[in-house]
C-alpha cells in the first residue's frame, strides 16, 4: 500500500499583470493525481509554485514537504554519467549508492554500457530514465512531473509509463503529473483533475477505480474506455468554450 503525505492547494491565484492564469484553485492530493488542462492554462507555472520557484498572487500551498521533479527538459549534468547524475541528489558519497542505482537502472532497462557514458551522449529515452530515477530516489515527499514523456516516440513512451508505474510502487511519493494525453492520465492516476481555462480552475476530479498494479493491457477494458469517453467529452466541451471566448 502506498504511503503519501497530504498536499493541499488552498485558494491559489496566479496573475501576470492583467492576465490571470488560475484563480481560487483548491485541490487536495494524497495519491498519484494527473492534471489535464487546455494549453496556456499555466500548468508549468503551478508546478513552479509548488516547488517554491514562483510566488502565488494569493492563496497558499501546504504539505508539499521536500520536492523532486522531472520537467520537459531533462536538466542533467551533461559531463556526468547516469549513476553520477542520480547520486547528486543522494546524501553522502556516491560510492555508497552506486550498486543500488545500477540495480534500479537495470529495472528501467538502461544497460551497463549506457551507464558509463556522459549524459550528453545518451538518447532521449535514456535521458528520461536518468531524470526519472533521480527524481524517484531523491529524499523527497512530493514528485512533480511536467509532461515527462512528451518528447518520446510512442513505443518508448508506453515502456516508460509502465516502468514509472512500477517505480511508484517501489518508491511511493505524493505525485502530481501534468499531461495532454487522456489515455496516459487514466493509466497513471488515481485521480484525473480536469481544469477549465480563463481563468483556470478545477472543472472536475475523476476518481479512477482501476486496480493497481496496472499496465497497458487495462486500455483494452470496457472500464478504461468509459473513463476515456467521459474525459474526452469534457475536454471537447472545454475546448469549444475556449474557442467561443477567442471569437468574442
N, C-alpha and C positions, 0 to 999 in steps of 0.2 A: 504494500500500500504506500502510495506516495505521501510524503510529508512536506507541507508547504507553509510558508509564512503568509500572513494576510495583508495584501496590498490594497490600500484604499485611495481612490481619487475622489476628492471632495470639492464640488462646485468650482472646478478648474476652468479658467478662461485664459486664452492667449490672444493678444492683439498685436499686430504690427502696424502702427499708425492708425489709419481708418479701417484697415482690414482685420476682421475677426476670423481666426482660423477655427476655434472651437469655443463654446460658451456654456458655462454652468454644467460642465461634464462631471458625471458621477458614475463611479464604477468600482466594484469590489472584485478582486481576483485572488483566488486561493489555489486554483488548479490551472493547467495549461489553457490559456484563452487566446483566440486568434481574432484580430481586428480586420474587418473589411471596411473600406471607406472609399468614396469617389476620389479621383485624382485632385490634388490641390487642397485636400481636407486638412492636412497638417499632421499626418501620421508620424513622420520622422521627427517633427517638432515635438510631438507629445512624448516620444521616446527620449528625446534630449531633455525634456523637462523632468522625466522620471529619473534620468541619470544625474540631474543637477547641473547640466550644461546650459540650460535655458531657464530663465526665471519666469514663472507664470505672471500674467497681469493680475489675476486674483485667484483665490482658492488655494488648496494645499494637497500634498501627497503624503500619506502616512504608511509606514510599514515596508518601505522599499528595501531597507537594510543595505547590505553590500550588493553591488550590481556588476554583472558581466554582460557583454553584448556582442552581437555579430551584426555588422552593418552591411549595406550593399557592397561596399568596398572592403577588401579583406583586412587591410591595415596591419599586415605582417611586417616584421623587420626583414627586408629583402636579403640582407647578408647572412642572416642566421638560418640554420636548417630547421626542419619541422619540430624536432624534440626541443631545441633551444628556444624556439618561439613559444611553445607551450610552457616550458619551465619558467619563463619570465613572470608568469602570474602566480607561481607557487612559492611559498615561503621556504627559505633555506637554500641549500646548494642544489644545483641541477642534478648532480650525481645521485642524490637521494631518491629522485623521482624518475630517473632515466628508464629503468626497467618497466615501471608502471605505465609510463607514457607510451613506450614501444608496444606493450601489450594492447593498450587502447587503440593505437593506430592500426594494429593488425585486425582488430574487430571492425574498424572503419574501412578496411580494405586498402590501406596505404602500405606498400611493400617496403622491404628493408633498403632497397636502392633509393627510393624517393626520400627516405628519412634523412639521408646524409647530404642531399642536395640543398644548396641555398634556396630560400623561398622564391627568389626571383626566377628560378628555373623550373618551378612546379607548374603544372597545368591549372586551369581554373578550378576544376573539380577537386584537385589535390589541395589547393589553397583553401577551398571551402571546408574541407575536412580538418585542416590545421586550425583554422579560425574557430570552427565549431567546437573542437575538442578543447582548445584553450579556454573558451567561454564556459564549457561544461565542467572542467576541472578546477577552474578558479574558485577560491573560497568565497562564494557569494550566495546570497539568499534569493536573488531575482535574476532571471535570464531574459534579456530583451533581444528579439530577433527581427531585423528590419529587412524584409524580402530576402531571406538568406539564400534562397535557391533560384532567384530570379534570372541570373545570368547563365544558368546551366542548361545543357541540352536536355531533352525530355527523359532519356534513359538515365542519365546521371542524376537528374532531379528526383526521379522515382526512387533511385537507390539511396540518395541522401535523406529523403523523407523517412524511409524505413529505418535507416541507421540512426537517425535522430530520435525516432520513437523508442528505439532500443536503449539509447543512451539516456533519455529522460527517465526511463525506469531505473537505470543503474545509478544515476546521479540526479536525484529529484530536486527540483527548484520550483519556485513560482515562475511561470513562463508567460510572457506576453509576446506574441508573434504577429507581425503585420504581413499580409499577403493580398494580392489581387486575384488569386486563384481560388475559386469557390471549392473545388474538389480538395485542394490542399488544406483549406481551412477546416472542412468537415473531417478529413482524415486525421489531422493533427490535434484538434482541440477537444476539450471537454465542453467548452462554451465558445460559440461564434458570436462576436459582437459586431452587429451591422450598424454602421454610422450613417447619418444623414449629413448633408452639407449646407453651408451658407446660412448661419454659422453651424459648425459641426456639433452634433450631439448624438447621444445613443438612440438609434431608431428602435432596435430590438436586440435582445440577448436570447440566443437559441441554445438550449441545453442539448448536447449531443449524447444521446443514450445508446452508444455503441460500445460493447465491452472491450476492454483492453486485455491483452496486447492486441494491436491492430497491425495490419499490413495492407498492401494494395488490393488484396482479394476482397476486402469489405466494399470496394467500389462497385462490385457486381451484385450487391444485395439490394433487395427492394427498399429496405430501410434507408440505405445510403441515397438511393435515387430520389426518395421522397424528401429527404433533407436538402438535396441539391436543388430540386424544383422549387421548394419553398424559398430557399435563399435567393435563387435566380430571379424569381418573381418579384421579390422585394427590391433587389438590386436594379432590375429593369425599371421599376416604379421610381426609384430614387434618380436614376439616370434621366428619365423623362422629365422629372421635376427640375433637374439641373438645366436641361435644355430649354425649358419654358422660362426659367429665370434669365438665361442668356438672351433669349428673344425679347423679353420685356425690357 
